[in-house]
Amino acid sequence: MLKKESRIGIIGLGLLGGSYAQGLSEAGYQVSGIDINADAVKKALERGWIVKGGEDPSLIQDCDIVISALYPDAFVEWVKKNQDHFKSGCILSDVTGIKRKVMRSLKEVLRKDVEYIAVHPMAGRESKGIDHADASQFAAANYIIVTDNDNTKEAIDTARQIGEALRFAKISVLDSERHDRIIGFVSQLCHVIAISLMNISDDPSLVDYTGDSFRDLTRIADINEDLWPELFIGNKDFLIEEIDSLIEEMESMKELIDAEDVEALKKKMILATVRRRRFNKKKEII
Amino acid sequence: MLKKESRIGIIGLGLLGGSYAQGLSEAGYQVSGIDINADAVKKALERGWIVKGGEDPSLIQDCDIVISALYPDAFVEWVKKNQDHFKSGCILSDVTGIKRKVMRSLKEVLRKDVEYIAVHPMAGRESKGIDHADASQFAAANYIIVTDNDNTKEAIDTARQIGEALRFAKISVLDSERHDRIIGFVSQLCHVIAISLMNISDDPSLVDYTGDSFRDLTRIADINEDLWPELFIGNKDFLIEEIDSLIEEMESMKELIDAEDVEALKKKMILATVRRRRFNKKKEII
């Protein structure tokens, strides 16, 4: 469990790791930070977000809770290489956006006296790096704890307490299959669409003739190319199903347009409108 | 030309027609309004947006400029039925979102002593009706004058003056082919995507797990089903080309994801990022 005196280690002081360090230190916890980027460590120390930091993995040896804010593959590699430094009985968590693959990989390699509890904070921005870190972003974001059958109630509760300390808007618990399927739809498919929209036209004058629609649909096309190929590939079975499903629906719309079937198009628009309004109402609650 | 004493008639006092009446009356012009909805006329009169109004088409017989704010087919039908009431030499304009079809239809039927100049104000909302009218929306919107070879300089200048009186952010002139092609991409394709995204999943719990991406991409799925089938069908050649082009690009993304081709995915993301950032910069200017 998270206690007032718990020591928390954060691996990777970028946009999310930096925001975690800020939020947890402001909530009163002692945070240690590891990053190979000396500048990120320096800034985190200066801002009082961590009490000690550096690139030495042994910095987390007294931590009760270790949270990796690395990309998925890098996280697994880091654990393989450095897990001797984990305190026995500590809880290991993360922020990665895909879960089945990470959970499978860690199950094979992680020390048996350390429990991994997966978390996906649905936050982040187009920008990266500690200079864009801002713990206040969590107040509008969802925090998903992703479990498998081996997780203890204590680890799940600890993950929940961290989400509460960071003041996330909503905390939920999902299994990894359901998490990855939902993310494949609400996040990854949307990024594939935005990238594709930007890449099918190189007409620079479009900027002069666009309303808000195109800007809204392509905002997330400004994307971190170091992270996202890994996320797409690590969830490719579900993501490909979602891409196929959208293509099939667009083909169906296309046929109705070509056949000038006004009534069928109306029905599709009414269904879309009704469903979309549910998201408006919910937004007010969140 | 638009003069201080010009009389302007607006046909249809809905969201856009009402906003036009508001903006033009506030700019000092005498506006007459025609609508079969007595409540819309009453509200426009009460607010001082029109000096006279009703459902009688003869109300526009003293107007130097008549602007239709009807949907495309209804606009053409209205002209066929009521053009005897146009003052000889008047300028006829509109607000429809597709142009080739409307221009073709009017060329066949319009009186030779009246000149039609097509305009597409890229404004509007999810809502409809005069209660949502608001001329201040134009300050952030593009106004496109769409010409063919027959248009006189005087008509083009008049359309421009109306756009200026309504304080649109940017006024441009395009031919109808180019207009309809651009709109097929930046507006209509985006609406097809948003509708399709909402329609491929009926999982109500998605609301709990979505970030901003999905909300941004589906905002325009809350759509006016009385208008949009007509817009899609009236531009179907170009729209279908755009749908095909997006599907082709998504198929290509899918193949790269399946082949786990990180480098090719990175290239696509970098291109998308570079192009998208142009839209950020431009937005500041607009």
Boltz contact constraints between the chains, C-beta under 6 A:
constraints:
  - contact:
      token1: [A, 122]
      token2: [B, 211]
      max_distance: 6.0
  - contact:
      token1: [A, 182]
      token2: [B, 209]
      max_distance: 6.0
  - contact:
      token1: [A, 186]
      token2: [B, 206]
      max_distance: 6.0
  - contact:
      token1: [A, 186]
      token2: [B, 210]
      max_distance: 6.0
  - contact:
      token1: [A, 186]
      token2: [B, 214]
      max_distance: 6.0
  - contact:
      token1: [A, 187]
      token2: [B, 213]
      max_distance: 6.0
  - contact:
      token1: [A, 190]
      token2: [B, 213]
      max_distance: 6.0
  - contact:
      token1: [A, 190]
      token2: [B, 214]
      max_distance: 6.0
  - contact:
      token1: [A, 190]
      token2: [B, 217]
      max_distance: 6.0
  - contact:
      token1: [A, 192]
      token2: [B, 253]
      max_distance: 6.0
  - contact:
      token1: [A, 195]
      token2: [B, 268]
      max_distance: 6.0
  - contact:
      token1: [A, 195]
      token2: [B, 272]
      max_distance: 6.0
  - contact:
      token1: [A, 196]
      token2: [B, 246]
      max_distance: 6.0
  - contact:
      token1: [A, 196]
      token2: [B, 249]
      max_distance: 6.0
  - contact:
      token1: [A, 196]
      token2: [B, 250]
      max_distance: 6.0
  - contact:
      token1: [A, 196]
      token2: [B, 253]
      max_distance: 6.0
  - contact:
      token1: [A, 198]
      token2: [B, 272]
      max_distance: 6.0
  - contact:
      token1: [A, 198]
      token2: [B, 275]
      max_distance: 6.0
  - contact:
      token1: [A, 198]
      token2: [B, 276]
      max_distance: 6.0
  - contact:
      token1: [A, 199]
      token2: [B, 249]
      max_distance: 6.0
  - contact:
      token1: [A, 199]
      token2: [B, 268]
      max_distance: 6.0
  - contact:
      token1: [A, 199]
      token2: [B, 271]
      max_distance: 6.0
  - contact:
      token1: [A, 199]
      token2: [B, 272]
      max_distance: 6.0
  - contact:
      token1: [A, 200]
      token2: [B, 245]
      max_distance: 6.0
  - contact:
      token1: [A, 200]
      token2: [B, 249]
      max_distance: 6.0
  - contact:
      token1: [A, 206]
      token2: [B, 186]
      max_distance: 6.0
  - contact:
      token1: [A, 207]
      token2: [B, 279]
      max_distance: 6.0
  - contact:
      token1: [A, 207]
      token2: [B, 282]
      max_distance: 6.0
  - contact:
      token1: [A, 209]
      token2: [B, 182]
      max_distance: 6.0
  - contact:
      token1: [A, 210]
      token2: [B, 186]
      max_distance: 6.0
  - contact:
      token1: [A, 211]
      token2: [B, 122]
      max_distance: 6.0
  - contact:
      token1: [A, 213]
      token2: [B, 187]
      max_distance: 6.0
  - contact:
      token1: [A, 213]
      token2: [B, 190]
      max_distance: 6.0
  - contact:
      token1: [A, 213]
      token2: [B, 220]
      max_distance: 6.0
  - contact:
      token1: [A, 214]
      token2: [B, 186]
      max_distance: 6.0
  - contact:
      token1: [A, 214]
      token2: [B, 190]
      max_distance: 6.0
  - contact:
      token1: [A, 215]
      token2: [B, 279]
      max_distance: 6.0
  - contact:
      token1: [A, 216]
      token2: [B, 216]
      max_distance: 6.0
  - contact:
      token1: [A, 216]
      token2: [B, 219]
      max_distance: 6.0
  - contact:
      token1: [A, 217]
      token2: [B, 190]
      max_distance: 6.0
  - contact:
      token1: [A, 217]
      token2: [B, 217]
      max_distance: 6.0
  - contact:
      token1: [A, 218]
      token2: [B, 276]
      max_distance: 6.0
  - contact:
      token1: [A, 219]
      token2: [B, 216]
      max_distance: 6.0
  - contact:
      token1: [A, 220]
      token2: [B, 213]
      max_distance: 6.0
  - contact:
      token1: [A, 221]
      token2: [B, 272]
      max_distance: 6.0
  - contact:
      token1: [A, 221]
      token2: [B, 276]
      max_distance: 6.0
  - contact:
      token1: [A, 222]
      token2: [B, 273]
      max_distance: 6.0
  - contact:
      token1: [A, 222]
      token2: [B, 276]
      max_distance: 6.0
  - contact:
      token1: [A, 223]
      token2: [B, 269]
      max_distance: 6.0
  - contact:
      token1: [A, 223]
      token2: [B, 273]
      max_distance: 6.0
  - contact:
      token1: [A, 225]
      token2: [B, 266]
      max_distance: 6.0
  - contact:
      token1: [A, 225]
      token2: [B, 269]
      max_distance: 6.0
  - contact:
      token1: [A, 225]
      token2: [B, 270]
      max_distance: 6.0
  - contact:
      token1: [A, 229]
      token2: [B, 262]
      max_distance: 6.0
  - contact:
      token1: [A, 229]
      token2: [B, 265]
      max_distance: 6.0
  - contact:
      token1: [A, 229]
      token2: [B, 266]
      max_distance: 6.0
  - contact:
      token1: [A, 232]
      token2: [B, 257]
      max_distance: 6.0
  - contact:
      token1: [A, 233]
      token2: [B, 260]
      max_distance: 6.0
  - contact:
      token1: [A, 236]
      token2: [B, 257]
      max_distance: 6.0
  - contact:
      token1: [A, 240]
      token2: [B, 254]
      max_distance: 6.0
  - contact:
      token1: [A, 243]
      token2: [B, 250]
      max_distance: 6.0
  - contact:
      token1: [A, 243]
      token2: [B, 254]
      max_distance: 6.0
  - contact:
      token1: [A, 245]
      token2: [B, 200]
      max_distance: 6.0
  - contact:
      token1: [A, 246]
      token2: [B, 196]
      max_distance: 6.0
  - contact:
      token1: [A, 247]
      token2: [B, 247]
      max_distance: 6.0
  - contact:
      token1: [A, 249]
      token2: [B, 196]
      max_distance: 6.0
  - contact:
      token1: [A, 249]
      token2: [B, 199]
      max_distance: 6.0
  - contact:
      token1: [A, 249]
      token2: [B, 200]
      max_distance: 6.0
  - contact:
      token1: [A, 250]
      token2: [B, 196]
      max_distance: 6.0
  - contact:
      token1: [A, 250]
      token2: [B, 243]
      max_distance: 6.0
  - contact:
      token1: [A, 253]
      token2: [B, 192]
      max_distance: 6.0
  - contact:
      token1: [A, 254]
      token2: [B, 240]
      max_distance: 6.0
  - contact:
      token1: [A, 254]
      token2: [B, 243]
      max_distance: 6.0
  - contact:
      token1: [A, 257]
      token2: [B, 232]
      max_distance: 6.0
  - contact:
      token1: [A, 257]
      token2: [B, 236]
      max_distance: 6.0
  - contact:
      token1: [A, 260]
      token2: [B, 233]
      max_distance: 6.0
  - contact:
      token1: [A, 262]
      token2: [B, 229]
      max_distance: 6.0
  - contact:
      token1: [A, 265]
      token2: [B, 229]
      max_distance: 6.0
  - contact:
      token1: [A, 266]
      token2: [B, 225]
      max_distance: 6.0
  - contact:
      token1: [A, 266]
      token2: [B, 229]
      max_distance: 6.0
  - contact:
      token1: [A, 268]
      token2: [B, 195]
      max_distance: 6.0
  - contact:
      token1: [A, 268]
      token2: [B, 199]
      max_distance: 6.0
  - contact:
      token1: [A, 269]
      token2: [B, 223]
      max_distance: 6.0
  - contact:
      token1: [A, 269]
      token2: [B, 225]
      max_distance: 6.0
  - contact:
      token1: [A, 270]
      token2: [B, 225]
      max_distance: 6.0
  - contact:
      token1: [A, 271]
      token2: [B, 199]
      max_distance: 6.0
  - contact:
      token1: [A, 272]
      token2: [B, 195]
      max_distance: 6.0
  - contact:
      token1: [A, 272]
      token2: [B, 198]
      max_distance: 6.0
  - contact:
      token1: [A, 272]
      token2: [B, 199]
      max_distance: 6.0
  - contact:
      token1: [A, 272]
      token2: [B, 221]
      max_distance: 6.0
  - contact:
      token1: [A, 273]
      token2: [B, 222]
      max_distance: 6.0
  - contact:
      token1: [A, 273]
      token2: [B, 223]
      max_distance: 6.0
  - contact:
      token1: [A, 275]
      token2: [B, 198]
      max_distance: 6.0
  - contact:
      token1: [A, 276]
      token2: [B, 198]
      max_distance: 6.0
  - contact:
      token1: [A, 276]
      token2: [B, 218]
      max_distance: 6.0
  - contact:
      token1: [A, 276]
      token2: [B, 221]
      max_distance: 6.0
  - contact:
      token1: [A, 276]
      token2: [B, 222]
      max_distance: 6.0
  - contact:
      token1: [A, 279]
      token2: [B, 207]
      max_distance: 6.0
  - contact:
      token1: [A, 279]
      token2: [B, 215]
      max_distance: 6.0
  - contact:
      token1: [A, 282]
      token2: [B, 207]
      max_distance: 6.0
